[in-house]
Amino acid sequence: MEIIEQIERNKKRPIMLFSLSVLMTAMSVMSIVVGLGASETFNIIVGVIGLFFFLGMMFIFAKDFLSTKPFLQVTEEQITYDGSTFTWEEIREVKLADFGKGKVILLNLQNPQKYWATLSNVQRKIAEMNASNGGHIQINLAKSTNVDVPELLETLQQTHKKATGYREQVSGKKKRVVASFK
């Protein structure tokens, strides 16, 4: 299986968020030990809630930073995005969306319910809301490093066409798209 495109994770963001989580964990401990000027019970409750929350965030950001898996990997048979793998036959369309400051690559699936069935309830609701924005899978390139978005989109679209049997036939000056599904 030859890798056509591979994009690594941006490590700056998890380092920054991990550092912020360490700072906030220290503030939570300080709330428990020294207090915030409020009642002792309030200080302990706020400190314990903050401690658990920010320790959880530290774990999540450390895991993201230490991950060696590529953010996005494209082969002739499949695309792997942030741990989820989709064959090209499962993907109906690849397109680009512009949401404010960032560009997002949208993958529309042939059968999104099959993918959604593998998600937790919270993840499923988020995925269904994302689908209302135009794509079943949204590849947010903010977590990646040095990506030429138009070039990546072209690579994904060409690989999708090649894998699913779409091809352009040139007859004279007119082009027509012929679909031949396997």
HELIX and SHEET records of a PDB file:
HELIX    1   1 LYS A   12  VAL A   33  1                                  22    
HELIX    2   2 GLU A   40  LEU A   66  1                                  27    
HELIX    3   3 TRP A   88  GLU A   90  5                                   3    
HELIX    4   4 PRO A  112  TRP A  116  1                                   5    
HELIX    5   5 ASN A  121  SER A  132  1                                  12    
HELIX    6   6 LEU A  141  LYS A  143  5                                   3    
HELIX    7   7 VAL A  149  THR A  164  1                                  16    
SHEET    1   A 4 ILE A   3  ILE A   7  0                                        
SHEET    2   A 4 LEU A  72  THR A  75 -1                                        
SHEET    3   A 4 GLN A  78  TYR A  81 -1                                        
SHEET    4   A 4 SER A  84  THR A  87 -1                                        
SHEET    1   B 3 ILE A  91  PHE A  99  0                                        
SHEET    2   B 3 GLY A 102  LEU A 109 -1                                        
SHEET    3   B 3 ILE A 137  ASN A 140 -1                                        
SHEET    1   C 2 ARG A 167  SER A 171  0                                        
SHEET    2   C 2 LYS A 174  VAL A 178 -1                                        
END                                                                             
